[in-house]
Amino acid sequence: MKKINILFIVLLNISNIMAQNKTQILVLIHSDQGGTYEMAKELAKGIEYDHNATAIIKQVRSSQHPELKNLPVATVEELPDYDGIAFGSPVYFGNISTGMSEFLSKTVNLWTNHALEGMPATVFMSAGSGAGKELALKSFWNSLAVHGMVLVSNGIRGTEGIDKSIPQGNTVLGTTTMASLNGVKRPTHDERQLAQIQGKNFAKVASALKGTYHREELTFTAKPKSLFNQALKEKNIILPEVPKPAGNYQPFVRTGNLIFINQVALKDGEIFHPGKLGVEVTEQEVKDATRVTMLNVLSVLNEAVGGDLSKVKQCVQLTGIFNTEEGYINHAGLMNTASDLAVEVFGEKGKHARATLGAASIPVNSSVEIQAIFEVE
């Protein structure tokens, strides 16, 4: 009995060692409607066909698509840990998708550290009608070539066996599927086969190159979120709790990459320096109220980006509305308080278009209201 147990343990250890020695290939995708994900699954089958490589499918950002919402999200920092990467994306007007482009734009630290040089890469895409697919594949190659990756094409592998009576997504640069063409289920049987052939070939190349290129240990700086929070702390900028809506509306609304926010001078549950300028409050008090209001805007914005203000790409527009008497003309001087705070927090990204105006009254007797638009990742 002891011999059997010892044999079992030995076999288990051998199995673990073999698994660890397998070529590890990341299949990294951005998928809108699931077409790229379908191709990724076929590519993964090809990668694992000979049982010498393991395919790990991940996406560049989370998705609410039913087939994608449970798919893990990759980080930029993990890319050098693999023996090869297969990149997949929809075609966006002859280019890679916005989601994939944004992910690749975050790989500057990898580039400056030569972290991906010599690593094999291959690409595949979901091409809609097929228009612009070669341009998009080339744009993919351009980005990866900058990293010094070894670009593995599919060539004409498998093309002799495809059904040429219908449009197919075969290209020498990488397989695609023409996802929006009617009459044929996409990906087609042949497109799936081409993707599997591409996966088989890529696994062979990645396995052959495994261990031949130098991997430096990368020391990543603190994440942008930590850096941003630390910078705010050093500047003594403390964001308040997000003010609760007083009616049937939301603190912010996001549409696409734009976030819209409206706030008044609420502090600790009460209006800070309420009233009309020149009657109940002075210019300095209104400026102080403007800072309180802008801090409320930033607090809501912080919630909108999940606590990571480094995701803010641009402060697009600020509009200041002030509770003033008729004839008052120095609104710009009041609003400078908010503009200066935006630039203090975001630097060049905080510079914005601006409008200021006076009003006979403002809700809840606030002396100021600020409307803000931000572009975010």
C-alpha positions in Angstrom: 0.0 0.0 0.0 2.9 2.4 0.8 4.5 1.6 -2.6 1.2 2.6 -4.3 1.0 5.8 -2.4 4.6 6.7 -3.1 4.0 5.9 -6.8 0.9 8.1 -6.9 2.9 11.0 -5.3 5.7 10.6 -7.8 3.3 10.6 -10.7 1.5 13.6 -9.3 4.8 15.5 -9.0 5.8 14.6 -12.5 2.4 15.8 -13.7 2.8 19.1 -11.9 6.3 19.6 -13.3 5.1 18.8 -16.9 2.3 21.3 -16.4 4.7 24.0 -15.2 7.0 23.3 -18.2 4.2 23.8 -20.7 4.4 26.9 -22.9 2.1 29.5 -21.4 0.2 31.6 -24.1 -2.1 34.5 -23.3 -5.0 35.0 -25.7 -5.7 38.6 -25.1 -8.9 40.1 -26.6 -11.3 42.9 -26.7 -14.7 41.7 -27.9 -17.9 43.8 -28.4 -20.5 41.2 -29.5 -18.7 38.0 -28.9 -17.2 37.4 -32.4 -13.6 38.0 -31.4 -14.2 35.7 -28.3 -15.5 32.9 -30.6 -12.3 33.2 -32.6 -10.2 33.2 -29.4 -11.7 29.9 -28.3 -10.8 28.3 -31.6 -7.3 29.7 -31.5 -7.0 28.3 -27.9 -8.0 24.9 -29.2 -5.2 25.0 -31.7 -2.7 26.2 -29.1 -3.5 23.3 -26.9 -3.9 20.7 -29.7 -0.5 18.9 -29.1 -0.8 19.3 -25.3 2.5 21.1 -25.1 1.0 24.6 -24.5 -1.7 26.1 -22.4 -3.9 28.9 -23.6 -5.3 31.5 -21.1 -8.0 33.7 -22.5 -8.4 37.1 -20.9 -9.9 40.4 -22.0 -8.5 43.9 -21.8 -11.5 45.3 -19.9 -14.7 44.0 -18.3 -17.8 43.5 -20.3 -21.5 43.1 -19.6 -22.0 40.8 -22.6 -23.4 37.5 -21.3 -20.6 35.4 -22.8 -17.9 37.8 -21.6 -18.9 39.1 -18.2 -17.1 36.3 -16.3 -14.0 36.3 -18.5 -11.0 37.5 -16.4 -9.4 40.9 -17.2 -5.7 41.0 -17.9 -3.3 43.6 -16.4 -0.4 45.2 -18.3 2.0 44.1 -15.6 1.4 40.4 -16.3 2.2 40.4 -20.0 5.9 39.6 -19.6 5.0 36.4 -17.6 3.9 34.6 -20.8 5.8 32.7 -23.5 3.7 34.3 -26.2 0.6 36.5 -26.7 -2.2 36.1 -29.3 -4.0 39.5 -29.6 -7.6 39.6 -30.8 -9.8 42.7 -31.5 -12.8 43.8 -33.6 -12.0 46.0 -36.6 -12.8 49.7 -36.0 -12.7 51.6 -39.3 -9.6 49.9 -40.5 -8.0 50.0 -37.1 -7.8 48.0 -33.8 -10.6 48.6 -31.3 -10.7 51.5 -28.9 -10.6 49.1 -25.9 -7.5 47.3 -27.3 -5.8 50.6 -28.2 -6.3 52.0 -24.7 -4.9 48.9 -23.2 -1.8 49.0 -25.4 -1.3 52.6 -24.6 -0.7 51.6 -21.0 2.3 49.4 -21.9 4.9 52.3 -22.0 6.7 50.9 -18.9 7.0 47.6 -20.7 8.4 49.3 -23.8 11.0 51.4 -21.9 12.1 48.2 -20.1 12.3 46.1 -23.3 10.0 43.7 -21.5 8.3 42.1 -24.5 11.3 42.1 -26.9 11.8 38.7 -28.5 8.4 37.4 -27.3 6.3 35.9 -30.1 2.9 37.5 -31.0 0.2 36.8 -33.4 -3.1 38.6 -34.2 -6.7 37.8 -35.2 -9.8 39.9 -35.6 -13.5 40.1 -36.0 -14.0 42.2 -39.1 -17.7 42.9 -39.6 -18.1 43.1 -43.3 -14.4 42.5 -44.0 -13.8 46.0 -45.2 -10.5 47.3 -43.8 -9.4 44.1 -42.2 -5.9 44.1 -43.7 -5.4 47.7 -42.6 -6.5 46.8 -39.1 -4.2 43.8 -38.9 -1.3 45.9 -40.1 -2.1 48.5 -37.4 -2.0 45.7 -34.8 1.4 44.6 -36.2 2.8 48.1 -36.1 2.0 48.4 -32.3 3.6 45.1 -31.5 6.6 45.7 -33.7 7.4 48.8 -31.6 7.7 46.4 -28.6 10.2 44.3 -30.6 7.9 41.2 -30.5 8.4 38.4 -33.0 5.4 38.7 -35.3 4.1 35.3 -36.4 1.9 35.4 -39.5 -0.6 32.7 -40.6 0.6 32.8 -44.2 -1.6 30.8 -46.5 -2.0 27.9 -44.1 -5.3 26.1 -44.5 -6.6 28.3 -47.4 -6.6 25.5 -49.9 -9.3 23.7 -48.0 -11.8 26.5 -47.4 -15.2 27.0 -49.2 -14.4 29.7 -51.8 -18.1 30.1 -52.7 -18.7 32.4 -49.7 -16.6 35.3 -48.3 -14.1 34.0 -45.7 -11.9 35.8 -43.2 -8.6 34.4 -44.3 -5.6 36.7 -44.6 -1.8 36.1 -44.5 -1.4 38.4 -41.5 -3.9 36.7 -39.2 -7.3 35.0 -39.4 -10.5 37.1 -39.2 -14.3 36.4 -39.2 -16.7 38.6 -41.2 -19.2 38.7 -38.3 -21.9 41.0 -39.9 -22.4 39.1 -43.2 -25.9 37.5 -43.4 -26.8 34.1 -44.6 -23.9 32.2 -43.0 -23.3 31.5 -39.3 -20.2 33.3 -38.2 -17.5 32.4 -37.5 -17.9 29.9 -40.4 -16.6 26.3 -40.1 -13.6 27.3 -42.2 -12.8 30.4 -40.2 -12.8 28.3 -37.1 -10.5 25.8 -38.8 -8.1 28.6 -39.9 -8.1 30.0 -36.3 -7.2 26.5 -35.0 -4.4 26.2 -37.6 -3.1 29.6 -36.6 -3.1 28.5 -32.9 -1.2 25.3 -33.7 1.5 27.1 -35.6 1.8 29.8 -33.0 2.2 27.3 -30.2 5.0 25.6 -32.1 6.8 28.9 -32.6 6.3 30.0 -29.0 7.5 26.7 -27.6 10.6 26.9 -29.8 11.4 30.4 -28.7 10.6 29.8 -25.0 13.6 30.8 -22.8 15.6 32.2 -25.7 14.9 35.9 -25.0 16.0 37.8 -21.9 13.4 38.7 -19.3 14.3 41.5 -16.9 12.7 41.7 -13.5 10.5 44.8 -13.8 9.9 47.1 -10.9 6.6 48.8 -11.5 6.0 52.1 -9.8 3.0 52.6 -7.6 -0.3 52.4 -9.5 -1.6 55.7 -10.8 -4.5 55.5 -8.2 -2.0 55.4 -5.3 0.1 58.2 -6.8 -3.0 60.4 -7.4 -4.3 59.9 -3.9 -0.9 60.7 -2.5 -0.6 63.8 -4.6 -4.0 65.1 -3.3 -2.9 64.4 0.3 0.3 66.3 -0.2 -1.7 69.3 -1.6 -4.1 69.1 1.4 -7.0 68.5 -1.0 -9.6 66.4 0.9 -12.6 65.2 -1.0 -15.9 65.3 0.9 -18.5 62.6 1.0 -20.6 62.5 -2.2 -23.6 64.7 -1.7 -26.9 62.8 -1.8 -29.4 63.9 -4.5 -32.3 66.0 -3.3 -34.6 64.7 -6.0 -35.2 62.1 -8.7 -31.8 62.4 -10.3 -28.3 61.0 -10.1 -25.1 62.6 -8.8 -23.6 62.0 -12.3 -24.5 60.5 -15.6 -22.0 58.8 -17.9 -22.5 58.5 -21.6 -19.7 57.0 -23.6 -16.5 58.4 -22.2 -18.1 61.6 -20.9 -19.3 62.2 -17.3 -21.7 65.1 -16.5 -22.0 66.5 -13.0 -23.9 69.4 -11.3 -23.2 70.5 -7.8 -24.0 73.4 -5.3 -22.1 74.6 -2.2 -23.2 71.8 0.1 -20.9 71.1 3.1 -21.6 68.8 6.0 -25.2 68.7 5.0 -25.7 72.4 4.9 -25.3 75.1 2.3 -21.9 76.9 2.8 -22.2 80.7 2.7 -25.8 80.8 1.3 -27.4 83.9 -0.2 -26.9 86.5 -2.9 -23.6 88.2 -3.6 -23.6 91.8 -2.3 -26.6 91.2 -0.1 -26.0 88.2 2.3 -22.4 87.2 1.2 -19.2 88.8 0.1 -17.0 88.0 -3.0 -14.5 86.1 -0.8 -17.3 84.1 0.8 -18.6 83.2 -2.7 -15.1 82.2 -3.7 -14.9 79.9 -0.7 -18.3 78.5 -1.6 -17.0 77.9 -5.1 -14.1 75.8 -3.8 -16.5 73.8 -1.7 -18.7 73.3 -4.8 -15.8 72.2 -6.9 -14.6 69.8 -4.3 -18.1 68.3 -4.4 -17.8 67.9 -8.2 -14.4 66.1 -7.8 -15.9 63.9 -5.1 -18.7 62.8 -7.4 -16.2 62.4 -10.3 -14.0 60.2 -8.0 -17.0 57.9 -7.4 -17.8 57.8 -11.1 -14.3 56.5 -11.9 -14.3 53.9 -9.1 -12.0 55.9 -6.8 -9.3 56.2 -9.5 -9.0 59.8 -10.7 -6.0 58.8 -12.9 -8.7 57.6 -15.3 -9.6 61.3 -16.0 -8.3 62.2 -19.5 -9.6 65.8 -19.6 -11.7 68.3 -17.8 -13.7 69.3 -20.8 -16.1 72.1 -19.6 -16.9 74.0 -16.4 -19.9 76.3 -16.1 -20.2 78.5 -13.1 -23.6 80.0 -12.2 -23.6 82.6 -9.4 -26.4 84.1 -7.3 -25.7 87.8 -8.0 -27.5 91.1 -8.2 -28.3 92.6 -11.6 -25.4 94.5 -13.1 -22.6 92.3 -11.5 -19.8 91.6 -14.0 -17.0 89.9 -12.1 -18.2 86.3 -12.5 -14.9 85.2 -14.1 -12.9 86.2 -11.0 -15.3 84.0 -8.8 -15.0 81.1 -11.2 -11.2 81.2 -11.2 -11.3 79.4 -7.9 -12.9 76.3 -9.5 -10.6 76.5 -12.6 -7.5 76.8 -10.5 -8.5 73.7 -8.4 -9.1 71.7 -11.5 -5.6 72.5 -12.8 -4.1 71.9 -9.4 -5.6 68.4 -9.3 -5.2 67.3 -13.0 -2.4 69.5 -14.3 -2.7 70.0 -18.1 -5.6 67.7 -18.2 -7.5 70.1 -15.9 -7.5 72.9 -18.4 -10.9 73.3 -19.8 -13.4 75.4 -21.7 -15.5 77.6 -19.4 -18.7 79.6 -19.1 -19.8 81.9 -16.2 -23.1 83.7 -15.7 -25.3 85.3 -13.1 -28.7 84.2 -11.9 -31.5 85.9 -9.9 -31.6 82.8 -7.6 -30.1 79.3 -7.3 -31.7 76.3 -5.8 -31.4 75.8 -2.0 -30.2 79.4 -1.8 -26.6 78.4 -2.8 -24.4 81.3 -3.9 -23.0 79.1 -6.7 -23.7 76.1 -8.9 -21.1 74.4 -11.0 -21.8 72.2 -14.1 -18.9 70.0 -15.2 -18.1 67.7 -18.1 -15.1 65.3 -17.9 -13.7 62.8 -20.4 -12.5 59.6 -18.8 -11.0 56.2 -19.8 
